[in-house]
Amino acid sequence: MARRIHVQHLRAGDVPLDAAQAHHARDVLRLTDGQRVEVFDDAGRVAPGVLVIAGGEVFVRVEAHDVTEADAAGPRLTIAAAVPKADRADWMVEKLSELGVAEFIPLAAERSVVLPEGRNKRDRWARIATEAAKQSRRAGVMGIAELTPVEKALERAGVDGGKAWFLSTEAPSPVAVSDALRDLPAAAPLTAFIGPEGGWTEREVRQFHAAGAVAVGLTRTVLRVETAAVATAAVVGAFRSPWRGPSSGAA
């Protein structure tokens, strides 16, 4: 199976790799000049290519007719979650990317403890999402949004006919996500909101109801933020994504 190489924008011709990708291809993966690779970009375009190493330059050569749009992996899923502490957030981002989530929105909820702002954390998560996209062979790369208040994230969720869920231990009964999926239009973009360890405030719950968001329970146990986010992505992906057949590599 060809190694995957990430570029920001895939096009026909010679596409240069940035310093980080060039180092990874040449020095970490130890790919050689003339080796065939699979090239992909953030938007989901994919093509076979040939790695070219010429002096200090590293690029991939792509034929015009080879650039194709990757098959959609089902309706768009966004995870809007409070940020867990320490390296639990990195783990969550990696797994959400592997599971095909379109975008991760770090939430600034009223009871949030971790409120990462600035570029450093976002840049780190973008690198993690890109590496996970290479490994999982997913279409495109999961987007990383800026730290966003719940109200603003709800406004975004309703764009283009999108629907919203919010995970809650106060749901009528802990139900499998499949129950909520039955009432969801097949092609509707979905944003799933996962709250902080302290839970949602009464004001936030009123906001969810006013926006038409559906309260969903996963289990009868109380889950950590990252567990709930990854479990939601896995179940939604299993029910909404077309099955592409068995993988030839380990997960």
N, C-alpha and C positions, 0 to 999 in steps of 0.2 A: 504494500500500500504506500502510495506516494506521501511524503512529508508535506504538511500544510505550511504555507508561508502567508503571513498577513501583510496587506498593504492598505493604505487609507482609501484609495480609489483605484479600482481595477479597470484597466483599459487595454486595448490592443497595443502592441509595441513593446519597447523596453521600459519597464517600470522599476525605478530605483528603490532600494530598500533603505529605510532610515538606519541610523547607526546601531540602534538596539536590535532590530530585526536582522541586520547584516551580521552582527556579532553572534547572534543566536544560531543563525543558519550555518555560518562558516566555522565558528569556534566551539559551539556547544553541540550542535547536531553533527558537526563535521561533514556537512554536505560538500560535494566537490563540483567543480566547473563542469557544466554539461548535464548535471543530474536533473531528472524530471521531478517536478514538484506539482502540488495543487496550490493555486493561488486564490485567496478569498479576501473580501473587503467588508467594511462595516455594514454596507447596505444589503449584503447577501449575494452579490455577484461572485461567480466562481469560474475558474478556467484552469486547464492544465498549462504548465509552463516549463521553461528550461532555465535553470539557475546559471547565471553567467558571473564568473569571478575574474575581473580584469584589473590586476594591480590592486589598488586600494578601493576599487568600486565593486559593489555587488548589486546585481539587479536580476529581474526575471524577464524572460522574453515570452510574450504571449501573442499568438496568432489572432487575427481579427475575428475569424469565424468561431473561435473557441470560447469567447466570452458569453456566458449565459447567466440568466437570473436563476438563483437557486429556487427549488420548489418551496412554496410556503409550508411552514410546519404547523399550520392551523391558525386560528384567529389569534390576534395579538394579545399577549398576557403581560401586564405590568404588575410588579410587586412594589407596593408602597409600604415600607416598614420602618418602624423605629430602629435605631441603630444599636445593636448589642455591644457590650463592652469588649475591649481588647481585641485579640485575634479572632474572636467569634464572628466579628463582622466580615473579616477577610474570608473566612470559611463559607459564610452565607453567600457572599458575592460569587465565589467560585462555583458553588453548587447551583445557584440560580442560573448562572451562565450555562453550565453544562446541561441544565434541564430545558434550555431553549427560551427562557424568559426574554421578552423584547427589551424591557427597561426596568431598572431598579431606581426607585425614588426614595431617598433617605428622608424620613418624616421628622418634622419638628412637632411632636405631639406635646400636649400640655404637661404630661408626666415624663417626658423624655429626660434621660440622664445624660446620654451622649449626644452632643450636637456638633458634629464636625462641619466646619466651614473652611473656605479657602480651597486652593487647588491641590494641595499635597495629598489629601486623602482621596479625592476624586481621581487624581492621576494614578494613584496606586491601585484603586479599584478597577480603573480602566485597563491597566496592565494585566491584572488578575483575570478580568473577564475575557481579554484577548487570548491569553494562554489557555484558558478553559475552552474557548471556542476552537482553538487548534486541536486540542485533545479529543473533544467530543464530536468534532466534525459537524457541528451545527451550522445553520445558515446565518450569516452575518455575525455581528458582535453585540452583546447586550449593552444598551446605552446606560450611562450613569448620570442621573439628574443632579441638580444642586439640592442642598438641604431645603425642604419645602414644607410650609405649614399645611396642616390637614385640610383647611378650607380651600387653599389653592390647588392642592392635589385632587380634591373632589371636583373642582371646576374643570381640571384637565381630563378627569376620568369621563366626563359627560360629552367630550368632543367626539364628533363623527358617530353618534349613536352608541357610544360606549356605555357599559354597565359597570356597577361597582358592588363589591362585597366588603363587609368588615367582619373580621373574626371576633367572636365574642363568646365568653363563657355564659352570657345571659341569653343566648339564642334559645328559642322555645324548647329545643332539646338538642343535644349534640348530634348532628346529622352528618352523614357522609356528604362530601361536597357534590357527589353525583346527584343528590336530591335537588340542590340549587341549580345544577347544570341543566336539568330537564326543563326548567323554566327560562333558560337563557337562550336568546336567539343564536342560531348556529354560527353565524359569522360575526357576532358582536364582539368588539374589543372588550376586554375585561381587566379591571384594576382591582386587585385584592389588597385590602388594608390590614396590616398587622400592627397591633399597638405595642406600647412599651411594657416593661415588667410590671409597672403599677396599674396597668389597664387603661381603658378609655375613661375620660371624665363624662359626667352627665351632659355637659354642653356639647362635647364631641359626638356623643350618641345622638343627640337631637339633630346635629348637623348631618349625620349620616342618614337619618330617617327623612329629613327634609329634602335631601338630594336623591331619595329613592334607592339608597344602597340597601342591600339585603344582608341581614345578620346571619352568619354561618358559623357552625361549630364543627370542629374536626374530631375531637375525642372527648371522653369523659375526664381526661386528665388535663392539668394545666401545663401548657407547653412553653418553653423558652421562645423568645422572639425568632431566633434563627431556625429552630425546629419547626415552628408553625409556618414560616415563610417557605422553607424547602418542601415541607409536606404538602402545602397548598399547590406549589408549582408542579410537584410530581403527580398529584391526583388530577389536576386540571389538564396537564400535558397528556396523561394516559387516556383521558376521556375525549379530548378535543383534537389531538394531533393524529394525522393519518399514520398508520403503521408502515414502516419502510422495509420491514424484513429484518432478519437477524444480523447483528453486527459481527464483523470479522475480527474485532479487537476487544480487549477487556475494557470495562467501563472505568 
